[in-house]
Amino acid sequence: MLVVRPTRPADLPALERLAGSATPRLTNLPAHRDRLEERITRSQRAFEAEVEFPGDEHYTFVLEDLERGEVVGTATIRAQAGAREAYYTYRQETLIHASQQLDVRREVQSLSLSHEVSEASLLCAYSLDPRYRGTSAESLLRRARLMFIAQYPERFAEILAMAFPGYLDDDNQSPFWNSVGRHFFVRDYQEINYVAGVRSKSFIAEVMPQFPLYLALLTPQARAAIGREHPDHETAMDEMLAEGFLRSRHVDIFDAGPVIKGERDRLESFRHAAWHPVRIRPAHSLPDAEPAMIANQRLHDFRCVVARYALSPTGQLMLSPEHAELLGVEEGRAVLAAPLALPGDAHDPGYDEGEL
């Protein structure tokens, strides 16, 4: 049985293992014991704090396999991406170069430094044990964060964002970094990736040129990598597009990975989430039903599991005693439920920011 819950100090060895096995290595989940220990402490403070509006809170969750007695995944929410320092991205733009005398008009694609994403809440630092990839554990860990946000909207921004790892070549190098950042730092991708994780990405924006980067001046490999997610994250991208996120014009300043954004109230998990009082029944007597994410109402002891979305004629959510105990709910208590399956297939609408 799998459950998503807030992290605690005893999870440190598991977080180290998950950080070390992430593919590719994540800047926001460094395999550095001191930084991970700080992450746990910071998360505990966030869960304990009284919050009226989003700030510098980081909420870190883990996925625990109770049968194995093992933490097998982790994911984080940053309440405000740029609360402590600006959250920089590159914004893809089109510049017009024209001359009436020469009768020339050219549209030139460029990248400009931006911190527009700073106000958004950021879903980040996702890593799952390879044994659980391709299972419902992926969706549970990824989207349980949305179940938490739905219960405590005052703690988060109305716009949610996710920055996906960018494309790497066969040598595990970033074509974008080699064409842009390497000229200013003289360090290879893996080295700078580790330094950025232990410190902060802000120093990259401080050293990078402040004027627009013209795509025509980059290598073909770098241009092809812009807005392209790492192959191991294509399934995650499809799921979040089906959830209701949209590809934005923003890309990571490091490897040009795509940044997606979504209005939280328009996301599928928010639109279809519903509160139901609990009715406890033996597992063998529960009717067949589609699986759903079920979350309790406890801030400090948040729990989210996958169980059947089985409703009684009076609208009660029927749970097995095992699931009820795991969630810490008694009969009559309300839980939040949202379908695990997302409607339709994901598609790529291109740039479709709208109000984002």
Contacts in CASP RR format, 6 or more apart in sequence:
PFRMAT RR
TARGET T0000
AUTHOR 0000-0000-0000
METHOD contacts of the structure
MODEL  1
MLVVRPTRPADLPALERLAGSATPRLTNLPAHRDRLEERITRSQRAFEAE
VEFPGDEHYTFVLEDLERGEVVGTATIRAQAGAREAYYTYRQETLIHASQ
QLDVRREVQSLSLSHEVSEASLLCAYSLDPRYRGTSAESLLRRARLMFIA
QYPERFAEILAMAFPGYLDDDNQSPFWNSVGRHFFVRDYQEINYVAGVRS
KSFIAEVMPQFPLYLALLTPQARAAIGREHPDHETAMDEMLAEGFLRSRH
VDIFDAGPVIKGERDRLESFRHAAWHPVRIRPAHSLPDAEPAMIANQRLH
DFRCVVARYALSPTGQLMLSPEHAELLGVEEGRAVLAAPLALPGDAHDPG
YDEGEL
1 65 0 8 1.000
1 66 0 8 1.000
1 67 0 8 1.000
1 305 0 8 1.000
1 322 0 8 1.000
1 326 0 8 1.000
2 63 0 8 1.000
2 64 0 8 1.000
2 65 0 8 1.000
2 66 0 8 1.000
2 72 0 8 1.000
2 137 0 8 1.000
2 140 0 8 1.000
2 305 0 8 1.000
2 306 0 8 1.000
3 63 0 8 1.000
3 64 0 8 1.000
3 66 0 8 1.000
3 303 0 8 1.000
3 304 0 8 1.000
3 305 0 8 1.000
3 326 0 8 1.000
4 61 0 8 1.000
4 62 0 8 1.000
4 63 0 8 1.000
4 64 0 8 1.000
4 140 0 8 1.000
4 141 0 8 1.000
4 144 0 8 1.000
4 302 0 8 1.000
4 303 0 8 1.000
4 304 0 8 1.000
4 305 0 8 1.000
5 61 0 8 1.000
5 62 0 8 1.000
5 64 0 8 1.000
5 301 0 8 1.000
5 302 0 8 1.000
5 303 0 8 1.000
5 304 0 8 1.000
6 43 0 8 1.000
6 44 0 8 1.000
6 47 0 8 1.000
6 59 0 8 1.000
6 60 0 8 1.000
6 61 0 8 1.000
6 62 0 8 1.000
6 300 0 8 1.000
6 301 0 8 1.000
6 302 0 8 1.000
7 15 0 8 1.000
7 39 0 8 1.000
7 40 0 8 1.000
7 43 0 8 1.000
7 44 0 8 1.000
7 60 0 8 1.000
7 61 0 8 1.000
7 62 0 8 1.000
7 74 0 8 1.000
8 40 0 8 1.000
8 44 0 8 1.000
9 37 0 8 1.000
9 40 0 8 1.000
11 40 0 8 1.000
11 62 0 8 1.000
11 71 0 8 1.000
11 74 0 8 1.000
12 33 0 8 1.000
12 36 0 8 1.000
12 37 0 8 1.000
12 40 0 8 1.000
14 62 0 8 1.000
14 70 0 8 1.000
14 71 0 8 1.000
14 72 0 8 1.000
14 73 0 8 1.000
14 74 0 8 1.000
15 29 0 8 1.000
15 36 0 8 1.000
15 39 0 8 1.000
15 40 0 8 1.000
15 62 0 8 1.000
15 71 0 8 1.000
15 74 0 8 1.000
16 31 0 8 1.000
16 33 0 8 1.000
16 36 0 8 1.000
18 29 0 8 1.000
18 71 0 8 1.000
18 72 0 8 1.000
18 73 0 8 1.000
18 74 0 8 1.000
18 127 0 8 1.000
18 128 0 8 1.000
18 129 0 8 1.000
19 25 0 8 1.000
19 26 0 8 1.000
19 29 0 8 1.000
19 30 0 8 1.000
19 31 0 8 1.000
19 32 0 8 1.000
19 36 0 8 1.000
19 127 0 8 1.000
20 31 0 8 1.000
21 127 0 8 1.000
21 129 0 8 1.000
21 130 0 8 1.000
22 29 0 8 1.000
22 127 0 8 1.000
23 230 0 8 1.000
23 232 0 8 1.000
24 165 0 8 1.000
24 166 0 8 1.000
24 168 0 8 1.000
24 172 0 8 1.000
24 193 0 8 1.000
24 230 0 8 1.000
24 232 0 8 1.000
25 31 0 8 1.000
25 190 0 8 1.000
25 193 0 8 1.000
25 194 0 8 1.000
26 125 0 8 1.000
26 126 0 8 1.000
26 127 0 8 1.000
26 165 0 8 1.000
27 193 0 8 1.000
27 196 0 8 1.000
27 197 0 8 1.000
27 201 0 8 1.000
27 254 0 8 1.000
28 76 0 8 1.000
28 124 0 8 1.000
28 125 0 8 1.000
28 197 0 8 1.000
29 74 0 8 1.000
29 76 0 8 1.000
29 124 0 8 1.000
29 125 0 8 1.000
29 127 0 8 1.000
30 36 0 8 1.000
30 194 0 8 1.000
30 197 0 8 1.000
30 198 0 8 1.000
32 197 0 8 1.000
32 198 0 8 1.000
35 197 0 8 1.000
35 198 0 8 1.000
39 58 0 8 1.000
39 60 0 8 1.000
39 76 0 8 1.000
40 60 0 8 1.000
42 58 0 8 1.000
42 60 0 8 1.000
43 58 0 8 1.000
43 59 0 8 1.000
43 60 0 8 1.000
43 76 0 8 1.000
45 57 0 8 1.000
46 57 0 8 1.000
46 58 0 8 1.000
46 59 0 8 1.000
46 79 0 8 1.000
47 59 0 8 1.000
47 299 0 8 1.000
47 300 0 8 1.000
47 302 0 8 1.000
48 300 0 8 1.000
49 57 0 8 1.000
51 57 0 8 1.000
51 79 0 8 1.000
51 152 0 8 1.000
51 154 0 8 1.000
51 155 0 8 1.000
52 154 0 8 1.000
53 154 0 8 1.000
53 155 0 8 1.000
54 79 0 8 1.000
54 80 0 8 1.000
54 83 0 8 1.000
54 121 0 8 1.000
54 155 0 8 1.000
54 156 0 8 1.000
54 157 0 8 1.000
55 79 0 8 1.000
55 80 0 8 1.000
55 83 0 8 1.000
56 79 0 8 1.000
56 80 0 8 1.000
56 83 0 8 1.000
56 84 0 8 1.000
57 78 0 8 1.000
57 79 0 8 1.000
57 80 0 8 1.000
57 83 0 8 1.000
57 155 0 8 1.000
58 76 0 8 1.000
58 77 0 8 1.000
58 78 0 8 1.000
58 79 0 8 1.000
59 76 0 8 1.000
59 77 0 8 1.000
59 79 0 8 1.000
59 145 0 8 1.000
59 148 0 8 1.000
60 74 0 8 1.000
60 75 0 8 1.000
60 76 0 8 1.000
60 125 0 8 1.000
61 74 0 8 1.000
61 75 0 8 1.000
61 76 0 8 1.000
61 77 0 8 1.000
61 141 0 8 1.000
61 144 0 8 1.000
61 145 0 8 1.000
61 148 0 8 1.000
61 302 0 8 1.000
62 71 0 8 1.000
62 73 0 8 1.000
62 74 0 8 1.000
63 71 0 8 1.000
63 72 0 8 1.000
63 73 0 8 1.000
63 74 0 8 1.000
63 75 0 8 1.000
63 128 0 8 1.000
63 132 0 8 1.000
63 137 0 8 1.000
63 140 0 8 1.000
63 141 0 8 1.000
64 70 0 8 1.000
64 71 0 8 1.000
64 72 0 8 1.000
65 71 0 8 1.000
65 72 0 8 1.000
65 132 0 8 1.000
66 326 0 8 1.000
72 128 0 8 1.000
72 129 0 8 1.000
72 131 0 8 1.000
72 132 0 8 1.000
72 137 0 8 1.000
73 127 0 8 1.000
73 128 0 8 1.000
73 129 0 8 1.000
73 132 0 8 1.000
73 137 0 8 1.000
73 141 0 8 1.000
74 125 0 8 1.000
74 126 0 8 1.000
74 127 0 8 1.000
74 141 0 8 1.000
75 123 0 8 1.000
75 124 0 8 1.000
75 125 0 8 1.000
75 126 0 8 1.000
75 127 0 8 1.000
75 141 0 8 1.000
75 142 0 8 1.000
75 144 0 8 1.000
75 145 0 8 1.000
76 123 0 8 1.000
76 124 0 8 1.000
76 125 0 8 1.000
76 126 0 8 1.000
77 121 0 8 1.000
77 122 0 8 1.000
77 123 0 8 1.000
77 124 0 8 1.000
77 145 0 8 1.000
77 148 0 8 1.000
77 149 0 8 1.000
77 156 0 8 1.000
78 121 0 8 1.000
78 122 0 8 1.000
78 124 0 8 1.000
79 121 0 8 1.000
79 155 0 8 1.000
79 156 0 8 1.000
79 157 0 8 1.000
80 118 0 8 1.000
80 119 0 8 1.000
80 120 0 8 1.000
80 121 0 8 1.000
80 157 0 8 1.000
81 87 0 8 1.000
81 117 0 8 1.000
81 118 0 8 1.000
81 119 0 8 1.000
81 120 0 8 1.000
81 121 0 8 1.000
81 122 0 8 1.000
81 161 0 8 1.000
82 115 0 8 1.000
82 118 0 8 1.000
82 119 0 8 1.000
85 200 0 8 1.000
85 202 0 8 1.000
86 115 0 8 1.000
86 118 0 8 1.000
86 202 0 8 1.000
86 205 0 8 1.000
87 115 0 8 1.000
87 117 0 8 1.000
87 118 0 8 1.000
87 122 0 8 1.000
88 113 0 8 1.000
88 114 0 8 1.000
88 115 0 8 1.000
88 201 0 8 1.000
88 202 0 8 1.000
88 204 0 8 1.000
88 205 0 8 1.000
88 253 0 8 1.000
89 113 0 8 1.000
89 114 0 8 1.000
89 115 0 8 1.000
89 116 0 8 1.000
89 117 0 8 1.000
89 163 0 8 1.000
89 250 0 8 1.000
89 251 0 8 1.000
89 252 0 8 1.000
89 253 0 8 1.000
89 259 0 8 1.000
90 111 0 8 1.000
90 112 0 8 1.000
90 113 0 8 1.000
90 114 0 8 1.000
90 213 0 8 1.000
90 250 0 8 1.000
90 251 0 8 1.000
90 252 0 8 1.000
90 253 0 8 1.000
90 256 0 8 1.000
91 111 0 8 1.000
91 112 0 8 1.000
91 113 0 8 1.000
91 114 0 8 1.000
91 116 0 8 1.000
91 249 0 8 1.000
91 250 0 8 1.000
92 109 0 8 1.000
92 110 0 8 1.000
92 111 0 8 1.000
92 226 0 8 1.000
92 249 0 8 1.000
92 250 0 8 1.000
92 251 0 8 1.000
92 351 0 8 1.000
93 109 0 8 1.000
93 110 0 8 1.000
93 111 0 8 1.000
93 112 0 8 1.000
93 212 0 8 1.000
93 249 0 8 1.000
94 107 0 8 1.000
94 108 0 8 1.000
94 109 0 8 1.000
94 110 0 8 1.000
95 107 0 8 1.000
95 108 0 8 1.000
95 109 0 8 1.000
95 110 0 8 1.000
95 212 0 8 1.000
96 105 0 8 1.000
96 106 0 8 1.000
96 107 0 8 1.000
96 108 0 8 1.000
97 104 0 8 1.000
97 105 0 8 1.000
97 106 0 8 1.000
97 107 0 8 1.000
97 108 0 8 1.000
98 104 0 8 1.000
98 105 0 8 1.000
98 106 0 8 1.000
99 105 0 8 1.000
108 214 0 8 1.000
108 215 0 8 1.000
108 216 0 8 1.000
109 214 0 8 1.000
109 215 0 8 1.000
109 216 0 8 1.000
110 212 0 8 1.000
110 213 0 8 1.000
110 214 0 8 1.000
110 215 0 8 1.000
111 212 0 8 1.000
111 213 0 8 1.000
111 215 0 8 1.000
111 226 0 8 1.000
111 251 0 8 1.000
112 212 0 8 1.000
112 213 0 8 1.000
113 205 0 8 1.000
113 208 0 8 1.000
113 210 0 8 1.000
113 253 0 8 1.000
114 250 0 8 1.000
116 250 0 8 1.000
117 161 0 8 1.000
117 250 0 8 1.000
117 259 0 8 1.000
117 261 0 8 1.000
119 157 0 8 1.000
119 159 0 8 1.000
120 157 0 8 1.000
120 159 0 8 1.000
120 160 0 8 1.000
120 161 0 8 1.000
120 261 0 8 1.000
121 149 0 8 1.000
121 156 0 8 1.000
121 157 0 8 1.000
121 159 0 8 1.000
121 160 0 8 1.000
121 161 0 8 1.000
122 160 0 8 1.000
122 161 0 8 1.000
122 162 0 8 1.000
122 163 0 8 1.000
123 142 0 8 1.000
123 145 0 8 1.000
123 160 0 8 1.000
123 161 0 8 1.000
123 162 0 8 1.000
124 162 0 8 1.000
124 163 0 8 1.000
126 141 0 8 1.000
126 142 0 8 1.000
126 236 0 8 1.000
128 137 0 8 1.000
128 138 0 8 1.000
128 141 0 8 1.000
132 138 0 8 1.000
134 235 0 8 1.000
136 291 0 8 1.000
136 306 0 8 1.000
136 340 0 8 1.000
138 235 0 8 1.000
138 236 0 8 1.000
138 239 0 8 1.000
139 239 0 8 1.000
139 293 0 8 1.000
139 340 0 8 1.000
140 293 0 8 1.000
140 304 0 8 1.000
140 305 0 8 1.000
140 306 0 8 1.000
140 340 0 8 1.000
142 236 0 8 1.000
142 239 0 8 1.000
142 240 0 8 1.000
143 243 0 8 1.000
143 269 0 8 1.000
143 293 0 8 1.000
143 338 0 8 1.000
144 293 0 8 1.000
144 295 0 8 1.000
144 304 0 8 1.000
146 160 0 8 1.000
146 243 0 8 1.000
146 264 0 8 1.000
146 267 0 8 1.000
146 269 0 8 1.000
146 270 0 8 1.000
146 338 0 8 1.000
147 269 0 8 1.000
147 273 0 8 1.000
147 293 0 8 1.000
147 295 0 8 1.000
147 304 0 8 1.000
147 336 0 8 1.000
147 338 0 8 1.000
148 295 0 8 1.000
148 302 0 8 1.000
148 304 0 8 1.000
149 155 0 8 1.000
149 156 0 8 1.000
149 160 0 8 1.000
149 264 0 8 1.000
150 264 0 8 1.000
150 269 0 8 1.000
150 270 0 8 1.000
150 273 0 8 1.000
150 336 0 8 1.000
150 338 0 8 1.000
151 295 0 8 1.000
151 297 0 8 1.000
151 336 0 8 1.000
152 299 0 8 1.000
153 264 0 8 1.000
156 264 0 8 1.000
157 264 0 8 1.000
158 263 0 8 1.000
158 264 0 8 1.000
158 265 0 8 1.000
159 261 0 8 1.000
159 262 0 8 1.000
159 263 0 8 1.000
159 264 0 8 1.000
159 356 0 8 1.000
160 245 0 8 1.000
160 261 0 8 1.000
160 262 0 8 1.000
160 263 0 8 1.000
160 264 0 8 1.000
160 267 0 8 1.000
161 248 0 8 1.000
161 259 0 8 1.000
161 260 0 8 1.000
161 261 0 8 1.000
161 262 0 8 1.000
162 240 0 8 1.000
162 245 0 8 1.000
162 259 0 8 1.000
162 260 0 8 1.000
162 261 0 8 1.000
163 252 0 8 1.000
163 257 0 8 1.000
163 258 0 8 1.000
163 259 0 8 1.000
164 229 0 8 1.000
164 230 0 8 1.000
164 233 0 8 1.000
164 236 0 8 1.000
164 237 0 8 1.000
164 257 0 8 1.000
164 258 0 8 1.000
164 259 0 8 1.000
164 260 0 8 1.000
165 229 0 8 1.000
165 230 0 8 1.000
165 232 0 8 1.000
165 233 0 8 1.000
165 255 0 8 1.000
165 257 0 8 1.000
166 174 0 8 1.000
166 176 0 8 1.000
166 225 0 8 1.000
166 227 0 8 1.000
166 228 0 8 1.000
166 229 0 8 1.000
166 230 0 8 1.000
166 233 0 8 1.000
166 252 0 8 1.000
166 255 0 8 1.000
166 256 0 8 1.000
166 257 0 8 1.000
166 258 0 8 1.000
167 174 0 8 1.000
167 175 0 8 1.000
167 176 0 8 1.000
167 224 0 8 1.000
167 225 0 8 1.000
167 227 0 8 1.000
167 228 0 8 1.000
167 229 0 8 1.000
167 230 0 8 1.000
167 231 0 8 1.000
167 255 0 8 1.000
167 256 0 8 1.000
167 257 0 8 1.000
168 174 0 8 1.000
168 189 0 8 1.000
168 230 0 8 1.000
168 255 0 8 1.000
169 175 0 8 1.000
169 221 0 8 1.000
172 189 0 8 1.000
172 190 0 8 1.000
173 188 0 8 1.000
173 189 0 8 1.000
173 190 0 8 1.000
174 189 0 8 1.000
174 225 0 8 1.000
174 254 0 8 1.000
174 255 0 8 1.000
174 256 0 8 1.000
175 219 0 8 1.000
175 221 0 8 1.000
175 222 0 8 1.000
175 224 0 8 1.000
175 225 0 8 1.000
176 218 0 8 1.000
176 222 0 8 1.000
176 225 0 8 1.000
176 226 0 8 1.000
176 255 0 8 1.000
176 256 0 8 1.000
176 257 0 8 1.000
177 189 0 8 1.000
177 192 0 8 1.000
177 254 0 8 1.000
177 255 0 8 1.000
178 188 0 8 1.000
178 189 0 8 1.000
178 219 0 8 1.000
178 222 0 8 1.000
179 218 0 8 1.000
179 219 0 8 1.000
179 221 0 8 1.000
179 222 0 8 1.000
180 208 0 8 1.000
180 213 0 8 1.000
180 218 0 8 1.000
180 222 0 8 1.000
181 192 0 8 1.000
181 204 0 8 1.000
181 208 0 8 1.000
182 188 0 8 1.000
182 189 0 8 1.000
184 207 0 8 1.000
184 208 0 8 1.000
184 209 0 8 1.000
185 192 0 8 1.000
185 204 0 8 1.000
185 207 0 8 1.000
187 195 0 8 1.000
189 255 0 8 1.000
192 204 0 8 1.000
192 254 0 8 1.000
193 254 0 8 1.000
196 203 0 8 1.000
196 204 0 8 1.000
196 254 0 8 1.000
201 253 0 8 1.000
201 254 0 8 1.000
204 253 0 8 1.000
204 254 0 8 1.000
205 253 0 8 1.000
208 253 0 8 1.000
215 223 0 8 1.000
215 226 0 8 1.000
222 256 0 8 1.000
225 255 0 8 1.000
225 256 0 8 1.000
225 257 0 8 1.000
226 251 0 8 1.000
226 256 0 8 1.000
226 257 0 8 1.000
227 247 0 8 1.000
227 251 0 8 1.000
227 256 0 8 1.000
227 257 0 8 1.000
227 258 0 8 1.000
228 256 0 8 1.000
228 257 0 8 1.000
228 258 0 8 1.000
229 237 0 8 1.000
229 257 0 8 1.000
229 258 0 8 1.000
230 257 0 8 1.000
237 258 0 8 1.000
237 260 0 8 1.000
237 346 0 8 1.000
238 345 0 8 1.000
238 346 0 8 1.000
239 342 0 8 1.000
239 346 0 8 1.000
240 260 0 8 1.000
240 346 0 8 1.000
241 247 0 8 1.000
241 260 0 8 1.000
241 346 0 8 1.000
241 347 0 8 1.000
241 348 0 8 1.000
242 268 0 8 1.000
242 342 0 8 1.000
242 343 0 8 1.000
242 344 0 8 1.000
242 345 0 8 1.000
242 346 0 8 1.000
243 267 0 8 1.000
243 268 0 8 1.000
243 269 0 8 1.000
243 342 0 8 1.000
244 262 0 8 1.000
244 266 0 8 1.000
244 267 0 8 1.000
244 268 0 8 1.000
245 260 0 8 1.000
245 261 0 8 1.000
245 262 0 8 1.000
245 267 0 8 1.000
246 260 0 8 1.000
246 261 0 8 1.000
246 262 0 8 1.000
246 349 0 8 1.000
246 352 0 8 1.000
246 353 0 8 1.000
246 354 0 8 1.000
246 356 0 8 1.000
247 258 0 8 1.000
247 260 0 8 1.000
247 348 0 8 1.000
247 349 0 8 1.000
247 350 0 8 1.000
247 351 0 8 1.000
247 352 0 8 1.000
248 258 0 8 1.000
248 259 0 8 1.000
248 260 0 8 1.000
248 261 0 8 1.000
248 351 0 8 1.000
248 353 0 8 1.000
248 356 0 8 1.000
249 351 0 8 1.000
249 353 0 8 1.000
250 259 0 8 1.000
250 261 0 8 1.000
251 257 0 8 1.000
251 258 0 8 1.000
251 259 0 8 1.000
252 258 0 8 1.000
252 259 0 8 1.000
261 353 0 8 1.000
261 356 0 8 1.000
262 356 0 8 1.000
263 355 0 8 1.000
263 356 0 8 1.000
264 270 0 8 1.000
265 271 0 8 1.000
268 338 0 8 1.000
268 339 0 8 1.000
268 342 0 8 1.000
268 343 0 8 1.000
269 293 0 8 1.000
269 338 0 8 1.000
272 338 0 8 1.000
272 339 0 8 1.000
273 336 0 8 1.000
273 337 0 8 1.000
273 338 0 8 1.000
274 336 0 8 1.000
274 337 0 8 1.000
274 338 0 8 1.000
275 334 0 8 1.000
275 335 0 8 1.000
275 336 0 8 1.000
275 337 0 8 1.000
276 311 0 8 1.000
276 315 0 8 1.000
276 316 0 8 1.000
276 317 0 8 1.000
276 334 0 8 1.000
276 335 0 8 1.000
276 337 0 8 1.000
277 315 0 8 1.000
277 316 0 8 1.000
277 317 0 8 1.000
277 332 0 8 1.000
277 333 0 8 1.000
277 334 0 8 1.000
278 316 0 8 1.000
278 317 0 8 1.000
278 319 0 8 1.000
278 324 0 8 1.000
278 329 0 8 1.000
278 330 0 8 1.000
278 331 0 8 1.000
278 332 0 8 1.000
278 333 0 8 1.000
278 334 0 8 1.000
278 335 0 8 1.000
279 312 0 8 1.000
279 316 0 8 1.000
279 317 0 8 1.000
279 318 0 8 1.000
279 319 0 8 1.000
279 331 0 8 1.000
279 332 0 8 1.000
280 318 0 8 1.000
280 319 0 8 1.000
280 320 0 8 1.000
280 321 0 8 1.000
280 324 0 8 1.000
280 330 0 8 1.000
280 331 0 8 1.000
281 318 0 8 1.000
281 319 0 8 1.000
281 320 0 8 1.000
282 320 0 8 1.000
282 321 0 8 1.000
283 320 0 8 1.000
283 321 0 8 1.000
283 322 0 8 1.000
286 308 0 8 1.000
286 310 0 8 1.000
286 318 0 8 1.000
286 320 0 8 1.000
287 308 0 8 1.000
287 310 0 8 1.000
287 318 0 8 1.000
288 308 0 8 1.000
288 310 0 8 1.000
289 308 0 8 1.000
289 309 0 8 1.000
289 310 0 8 1.000
289 311 0 8 1.000
290 308 0 8 1.000
290 309 0 8 1.000
290 339 0 8 1.000
290 340 0 8 1.000
290 341 0 8 1.000
291 306 0 8 1.000
291 307 0 8 1.000
291 308 0 8 1.000
291 309 0 8 1.000
291 339 0 8 1.000
291 340 0 8 1.000
291 341 0 8 1.000
292 306 0 8 1.000
292 307 0 8 1.000
292 308 0 8 1.000
292 309 0 8 1.000
292 337 0 8 1.000
292 338 0 8 1.000
292 339 0 8 1.000
292 340 0 8 1.000
293 304 0 8 1.000
293 305 0 8 1.000
293 306 0 8 1.000
293 337 0 8 1.000
293 338 0 8 1.000
293 339 0 8 1.000
293 340 0 8 1.000
294 304 0 8 1.000
294 305 0 8 1.000
294 306 0 8 1.000
294 307 0 8 1.000
294 317 0 8 1.000
294 319 0 8 1.000
294 323 0 8 1.000
294 327 0 8 1.000
294 335 0 8 1.000
294 336 0 8 1.000
294 337 0 8 1.000
295 302 0 8 1.000
295 303 0 8 1.000
295 304 0 8 1.000
295 327 0 8 1.000
295 335 0 8 1.000
295 336 0 8 1.000
295 337 0 8 1.000
296 302 0 8 1.000
296 303 0 8 1.000
296 304 0 8 1.000
296 327 0 8 1.000
296 328 0 8 1.000
296 329 0 8 1.000
296 333 0 8 1.000
296 335 0 8 1.000
296 336 0 8 1.000
297 333 0 8 1.000
297 334 0 8 1.000
297 335 0 8 1.000
297 336 0 8 1.000
298 328 0 8 1.000
301 328 0 8 1.000
303 326 0 8 1.000
303 327 0 8 1.000
303 328 0 8 1.000
305 323 0 8 1.000
305 326 0 8 1.000
305 327 0 8 1.000
306 340 0 8 1.000
307 319 0 8 1.000
307 320 0 8 1.000
307 323 0 8 1.000
308 318 0 8 1.000
309 317 0 8 1.000
309 337 0 8 1.000
309 339 0 8 1.000
310 317 0 8 1.000
310 318 0 8 1.000
311 317 0 8 1.000
311 318 0 8 1.000
312 318 0 8 1.000
316 332 0 8 1.000
317 335 0 8 1.000
317 337 0 8 1.000
319 327 0 8 1.000
319 329 0 8 1.000
319 335 0 8 1.000
324 330 0 8 1.000
324 331 0 8 1.000
327 335 0 8 1.000
329 335 0 8 1.000
END
